[in-house]
Amino acid sequence: MNMELSRVESLLKTYFEGNTSLTEEKELQLYFSSPNIDVHLVKYQPIFTFLAGAKEVQFTKQVSEFKNAKRKTGVSKFIIYAVSIAASVIVSVGLGNYFFFESKSLKNAEDLGTFEDPRAALAATQKALSLLSSNLNVGINNVQQIDEYQKTKDKIFKRTSSKNEEL
């Protein structure tokens, strides 16, 4: 069967848009199974030859697991209901505990950070700043040690690089 080139191109366009009928797809399969395929359409040949071969493949194994399977209605429905009720109870108890303890922690959070006596507030602030300062000084000392290490390393590598240049 020798189709016109414009007809084949039109059918390919509608095929890739998903708008072809079964008879039009059969026409394309016949065209691509013939030896007279245009050169620029050869790249589509594997698609249609595969489709023709795929129709002949059949599943021959028997699935025995589902053949003798019986539906258990009473016991399985009871299990499903019991599990769903247990899950809803667990979720309800969890949400209740969360909101109960969350409201207590919010009440306690409102009491934090307030002082009646300005001297006590000043003493607490100085204590907090002193703790922050001591931890910051420890960090600065570590950075100074790293800086000293870096300087020593640079001196050593400058000496070795200058000796290598002399050689």
C-alpha positions as CSV (number, residue, x, y, z in Angstrom):
1,M,0.0,0.0,0.0
2,N,1.6,3.2,-1.1
3,M,0.1,6.3,0.6
4,E,0.7,9.8,-0.3
5,L,3.4,11.5,1.7
6,S,1.2,14.4,2.8
7,R,-1.5,11.9,4.0
8,V,1.1,10.1,6.1
9,E,2.4,13.3,7.6
10,S,-1.1,14.4,8.4
11,L,-1.9,11.1,10.1
12,L,1.3,11.3,12.1
13,K,0.4,14.8,13.3
14,T,-3.0,13.7,14.4
15,Y,-1.5,10.5,15.9
16,F,0.9,12.4,18.1
17,E,-1.9,14.8,19.2
18,G,-3.9,11.7,20.2
19,N,-6.8,12.3,17.8
20,T,-6.6,9.4,15.4
21,S,-9.1,6.6,14.9
22,L,-8.4,2.9,14.9
23,T,-8.6,2.8,11.1
24,E,-6.1,5.7,10.8
25,E,-3.7,3.9,13.2
26,K,-4.0,0.7,11.1
27,E,-3.2,2.8,8.0
28,L,0.0,4.1,9.7
29,Q,0.9,0.6,10.8
30,L,0.5,-0.7,7.3
31,Y,2.6,2.1,5.9
32,F,5.4,1.6,8.3
33,S,5.4,-2.1,7.8
34,S,5.9,-1.7,4.1
35,P,9.4,-1.4,2.5
36,N,8.6,1.9,0.8
37,I,9.0,4.4,3.7
38,D,10.1,7.9,3.0
39,V,13.6,8.7,4.4
40,H,12.6,11.4,6.8
41,L,9.8,9.2,8.3
42,V,12.0,6.2,9.0
43,K,12.5,7.4,12.5
44,Y,8.9,6.7,13.3
45,Q,9.0,3.1,12.0
46,P,10.0,1.4,15.4
47,I,6.9,2.9,17.1
48,F,4.5,1.3,14.7
49,T,6.3,-2.0,14.3
50,F,6.5,-2.3,18.1
51,L,2.7,-1.6,18.4
52,A,2.0,-4.3,15.8
53,G,4.1,-6.8,17.7
54,A,2.7,-5.8,21.1
55,K,-0.8,-6.8,20.1
56,E,0.3,-10.4,19.6
57,V,1.7,-10.7,23.1
58,Q,-0.6,-12.4,25.5
59,F,-0.4,-13.2,29.2
60,T,-0.4,-17.0,29.6
61,K,0.2,-17.5,33.4
62,Q,-2.6,-18.3,35.7
63,V,-2.9,-16.4,38.9
64,S,-3.9,-19.1,41.4
65,E,-3.8,-16.9,44.5
66,F,-6.9,-15.0,43.4
67,K,-8.7,-17.9,41.9
68,N,-9.6,-19.5,45.3
69,A,-9.7,-16.4,47.4
70,K,-12.9,-15.9,49.5
71,R,-14.0,-12.7,51.0
72,K,-14.1,-12.6,54.8
73,T,-16.7,-10.0,55.6
74,G,-17.6,-10.3,59.3
75,V,-14.1,-10.6,60.9
76,S,-12.3,-8.2,58.6
77,K,-15.0,-5.5,59.0
78,F,-14.8,-5.8,62.7
79,I,-11.0,-5.5,62.7
80,I,-11.2,-2.4,60.4
81,Y,-13.8,-0.8,62.7
82,A,-11.8,-1.6,65.9
83,V,-8.6,-0.2,64.5
84,S,-10.2,3.0,63.2
85,I,-11.9,3.6,66.6
86,A,-8.6,2.9,68.4
87,A,-6.8,5.3,66.2
88,S,-9.4,8.1,66.7
89,V,-9.2,7.6,70.5
90,I,-5.4,7.9,70.4
91,V,-5.5,11.0,68.3
92,S,-8.2,12.6,70.6
93,V,-6.1,11.8,73.7
94,G,-3.0,13.2,72.1
95,L,-4.6,16.4,71.1
96,G,-6.2,16.8,74.5
97,N,-2.9,16.3,76.3
98,Y,-1.2,18.8,73.9
99,F,-3.7,21.5,74.5
100,F,-3.9,20.9,78.2
101,F,-0.2,21.1,78.8
102,E,0.3,23.9,76.3
103,S,-2.1,26.1,78.1
104,K,-0.2,25.5,81.4
105,S,3.1,26.4,79.8
106,L,1.7,29.6,78.3
107,K,0.5,30.6,81.8
108,N,4.0,30.0,83.2
109,A,5.6,31.9,80.3
110,E,3.7,35.0,81.2
111,D,5.4,35.1,84.6
112,L,8.9,34.9,83.2
113,G,11.1,38.1,83.1
114,T,9.1,40.4,85.2
115,F,10.5,41.9,88.4
116,E,8.7,44.1,91.0
117,D,12.0,45.5,92.4
118,P,14.2,47.4,90.0
119,R,17.3,46.5,91.9
120,A,16.5,42.8,91.5
121,A,16.0,43.3,87.8
122,L,19.4,45.2,87.6
123,A,21.1,42.3,89.4
124,A,19.6,39.7,87.2
125,T,20.5,41.6,84.1
126,Q,24.1,42.1,85.3
127,K,24.4,38.4,86.0
128,A,23.1,37.4,82.6
129,L,25.5,39.9,80.9
130,S,28.4,38.6,83.0
131,L,27.7,35.0,81.9
132,L,27.5,36.2,78.2
133,S,30.8,38.1,78.5
134,S,32.7,35.2,80.1
135,N,31.5,32.8,77.3
136,L,32.3,35.3,74.7
137,N,35.8,35.8,76.1
138,V,36.4,32.0,75.9
139,G,35.5,32.1,72.3
140,I,37.8,35.1,71.6
141,N,40.7,33.2,73.2
142,N,40.1,30.3,71.0
143,V,40.1,32.5,67.9
144,Q,43.3,34.1,69.0
145,Q,45.0,30.7,69.3
146,I,43.8,29.8,65.8
147,D,45.2,33.2,64.6
148,E,48.6,32.4,66.2
149,Y,48.6,29.0,64.6
150,Q,47.8,30.5,61.2
151,K,50.7,33.0,61.5
152,T,53.1,30.2,62.4
153,K,51.9,28.0,59.6
154,D,52.4,30.9,57.1
155,K,55.9,31.5,58.3
156,I,56.8,27.8,57.9
157,F,55.4,27.6,54.4
158,K,57.0,30.8,53.3
159,R,60.4,29.5,54.4
160,T,59.9,26.2,52.6
161,S,58.6,27.9,49.4
162,S,61.6,30.3,49.4
163,K,64.0,27.4,49.8
164,N,62.4,25.6,46.9
165,E,62.7,28.6,44.7
166,E,66.4,28.9,45.4
167,L,67.0,25.3,44.3
